[in-house]
Amino acid sequence: MVDFAMDVYKGLYPDGDVPSALKDKRGEVVGQLKQLQADTEPIVKVFEDPEVTRQIQSSRDGRQLFEYLSKNHGFMSSWLDTLYQFAKFQYECGNYSGAAEYLDFYRVLAPGNDKNYLPALWGKLASEILMQNWDNALEDLNRLKDIIDSNTFGSTLQSLQQRTWLIHWSLFVFFNHPKGRDLIIDMFLYQSQYLNAIQTMCPHILRYLTTAVITNKRRRTVLKDLVKVIQQESYTYRDPITEFLECLYVNFDFDGAQEKLRKCESVLINDFFLVACLDDFIENARLFIFETFCRIHQCISIKMLAEKLNMTPEEAERWIVNLIRNARLDAKIDSKLGHVVMGTQAVSPYQQVIEKTKSLSFRSQLLAMNIEKKLGAKAQEGMPQWGE
């Protein structure tokens, strides 16, 4: 990073000399790097052994792996701190691949109660994000989530703080990973501890949750739950994206929804995480407006819709046919009068039961997982730790 700063200075002041402070800083960094490389040389030699590599890949128990390395390769517990410091230095120098590799070794070998264990997980996640390895980043995110959810911290406030950090860091993963828009809904909306953290510490995250729901065609059934949360938090946080859903599904204000949609475009363009969602968001938001419009009006002019959509009446008629088919509405098109005539469709008791119980299985799984984690954490409290 010092070399980068020197290159920037040379670019800004091509005729000037590089400040001596930067030169001195570079000398310090190089000296520290050489010292750490010397300290970690025996550790690197151990990890380069093919048999050790095979053991690391096949072992699922860090304690047994540590005992194997200690017995057969003279691995000492003090080397863990050296390994962590070297990985941290690699990260600060911008060598994220090296940092991720050494932090992964550290994670496998260090006991869960080690003072650097949690910072190492955060460093590994940051390294994978900076290298844009989204699959590995998702794995690290889930590891951190398991540690935080096991509530190994001294206070509830610390757990809330860690959970809040995880929510913000997860945005890098969720808006770049192919499955991210499903995972963000499951985590932020249907896991109570994370929803509570959002409501307490960072209600602005509702912008990203709302965008994920709107751009995810497969998860439209969660709209009702999301709208409830948006209404609850409207006194602390509002922006054009959350207000768009309020206008559409609470107030049924279609002119207001279209106005908010225009403002949403500006918000999305200027948001680091959401700018890539712009086209999907606009397309799906328009679809939401017209699906809702069709549900609450009995007779709709095709010409009026064509003007709204900047289409010819023929194109609008074909678009409306697809809209009705996708929304599963009971409707007919009167081509002679140029109208769409909506039918009445009562919700069957069977459909009502499905609506009431649609998330019961998912929530039951979450409850079972939380119980298992609590029991596992209690069981580990009495287990002896290694490397001490």
Buried (B, 14 or more C-beta within 10 A) or exposed (E): EBEEBBEEBEEEEEEEEBEEEBEEBBEEBEEBBEEBEEBBEBBEEBBEEEEBEEBBEEBEEBBEBBBBBBEEBEBEBEBBBBBBBBBBBBBEBEBBEBBBBBBBBBBBBBBBEBEBBBEBBBBBBBBBBBBEBBEBBBBBBBBBBEBBBBBBBEEEEEBBBBBBBBBEBBBBBBBBBEEBBBBBBBBBBBBEBBBEBBBEBBBBBBBBBBBBBBBBEEBBEBBEBBBEBBBEBBEEBBBBBBBBBBBBBBEEEBEBBBBBBEBBBEBBEEBEBBEEBBEBBBEBBBBBBBBBBBEEEEEBBBEEBBEBBEBEBEEBBEBBEEBBEEBEBEBEBEEEEBBBBBEEEEEEEEEEEEEEEEBEEEEEEBEEEBEEBEEEBEEEEEEEEBBE
